[in-house]
């Protein structure tokens, strides 16, 4: 799943490895999704009003949440 999501990020980002887009997964809204080549990770960010950036590693999410992210990005791509 990670490779599929990484490919969509790269396609939609057109040279930028981060998409600033709200992705609502269950009760959490992520504000961007980023492919970090150096770390070989996909990171989902939540930006707070006080300029704090919380992030979650895609690999640490449950499989159903990973699938939801893939489906949402696929819809945007198509």
C-alpha positions as CSV (number, residue, x, y, z in Angstrom):
1,X,0.0,0.0,0.0
2,X,2.8,2.4,0.8
3,X,4.3,2.2,-2.7
4,X,0.9,2.9,-4.3
5,X,0.4,6.0,-2.0
6,X,4.0,7.2,-2.6
7,X,3.4,7.0,-6.4
8,X,0.2,9.1,-6.2
9,X,1.9,11.7,-4.0
10,X,4.7,12.0,-6.6
11,X,2.2,12.2,-9.5
12,X,0.0,14.8,-7.9
13,X,2.8,16.8,-6.4
14,X,4.5,17.4,-9.8
15,X,8.0,17.6,-8.4
16,X,7.0,18.4,-4.8
17,X,6.8,15.5,-2.4
18,X,4.1,17.0,-0.2
19,X,0.4,17.5,-0.8
20,X,-1.3,20.2,1.3
21,X,-4.7,18.7,1.4
22,X,-7.2,17.9,4.2
23,X,-7.7,14.1,4.4
24,X,-10.4,13.1,7.0
25,X,-9.8,9.6,8.2
26,X,-12.4,8.6,10.8
27,X,-12.3,11.3,13.4
28,X,-8.9,12.8,12.5
29,X,-8.2,15.4,9.8
30,X,-4.7,15.4,8.4
31,X,-3.7,18.6,6.7
32,X,-0.9,17.3,4.4
33,X,0.7,14.1,3.3
34,X,4.4,13.9,2.5
35,X,6.8,11.4,1.0
36,X,10.2,11.7,2.7
37,X,12.8,10.1,0.4
38,X,15.6,10.4,2.9
39,X,13.6,8.5,5.6
40,X,11.7,6.3,3.2
41,X,8.5,7.3,5.0
42,X,5.1,8.8,4.3
43,X,4.2,11.3,6.9
44,X,0.7,12.7,7.6
45,X,0.8,16.1,9.2
46,X,-1.7,17.9,11.4
47,X,-1.0,21.7,11.7
48,X,-2.2,23.5,14.9
49,X,-2.9,27.2,15.3
50,X,0.2,27.7,17.4
51,X,2.4,26.6,14.4
52,X,2.9,23.2,15.9
53,X,3.2,20.2,13.5
54,X,2.0,16.8,14.7
55,X,2.9,14.0,12.4
56,X,2.0,10.3,12.0
57,X,4.0,7.7,10.1
58,X,1.8,6.0,7.5
59,X,3.4,2.6,8.3
60,X,2.1,2.9,11.9
61,X,-1.5,3.3,10.8
62,X,-3.9,0.4,10.8
63,X,-4.3,-1.2,7.4
64,X,-7.9,0.0,7.0
65,X,-6.8,3.6,7.5
66,X,-4.0,3.2,5.0
67,X,-6.5,1.9,2.5
68,X,-8.8,4.9,3.1
69,X,-5.9,7.2,2.4
70,X,-5.1,5.4,-0.8
71,X,-8.8,5.5,-1.9
72,X,-9.1,9.2,-1.2
73,X,-5.9,10.0,-3.1
74,X,-6.9,7.8,-6.0
75,X,-10.2,9.6,-6.3
76,X,-8.4,13.0,-6.4
77,X,-5.9,11.6,-9.0
78,X,-8.7,10.3,-11.2
